[in-house]
């Protein structure tokens, strides 16, 4: 079991690293340390879950690893790039071209159909309209929303809205996919669907999926679980269900 104080091992599949990341917030004269010199690595083709109670620093860590916030100390290396060495415009372009985001609140535009929601970031990427339309349709089909792609957010359930958000991220074909509390506003059935989709994206697309959540339903479906508390990673382990799946996948067929 590795801890937050150990330097992570480098492997050919490591796509995202935090090296001694520290973050504090100041309110008046009070300085609160949110992250304490964290070291970790995240690998491709895996769903890595950062779990822990509200306020433990997991969403702040996700923001730093995705380049949405700077660290006070330490560094982040993503896909071979040092995020701390990038300017704001370079960071924005990196996120646009290489990352996808899924948030608790869906972040959908009320006046756009599901198909238009998914096409929008592809137009920012400069893809031809025909290519963008094809990718958007394929992504919506993959999350099970092909028949509902012409509907507006008001006509979709909460679980369907989250699947549109996942399709929007997936259509970019990102190497890194970040999910912040993706199931916390969903019921059990819809939460299960979202978990399964995220896991399938990691396995089938070779994507690095990093998810932060306090939802215990995710633990058994993650390939790896990092447990956080008070700005520190207390444990790093493979859940039994994921370990069994990995061993089965390695066994030669009869």
HELIX and SHEET records of a PDB file:
HELIX    1   1 UNK A   58  UNK A   65  1                                   8    
HELIX    2   2 UNK A   83  UNK A   85  5                                   3    
HELIX    3   3 UNK A   88  UNK A   98  1                                  11    
HELIX    4   4 UNK A  114  UNK A  124  1                                  11    
HELIX    5   5 UNK A  129  UNK A  142  1                                  14    
HELIX    6   6 UNK A  146  UNK A  148  5                                   3    
HELIX    7   7 UNK A  153  UNK A  155  5                                   3    
HELIX    8   8 UNK A  158  UNK A  170  1                                  13    
HELIX    9   9 UNK A  188  UNK A  205  1                                  18    
HELIX   10  10 UNK A  216  UNK A  221  5                                   6    
HELIX   11  11 UNK A  240  UNK A  250  1                                  11    
SHEET    1   A 4 UNK A  30  UNK A  43  0                                        
SHEET    2   A 4 UNK A  14  UNK A  27 -1                                        
SHEET    3   A 4 UNK A  73  UNK A  78 -1                                        
SHEET    4   A 4 UNK A  81  UNK A  82 -1                                        
SHEET    1   B 6 UNK A  99  UNK A 103  0                                        
SHEET    2   B 6 UNK A 176  UNK A 180  1                                        
SHEET    3   B 6 UNK A 208  UNK A 213  1                                        
SHEET    4   B 6 UNK A  47  UNK A  51  1                                        
SHEET    5   B 6 UNK A 224  UNK A 229  1                                        
SHEET    6   B 6 UNK A 232  UNK A 237 -1                                        
END                                                                             
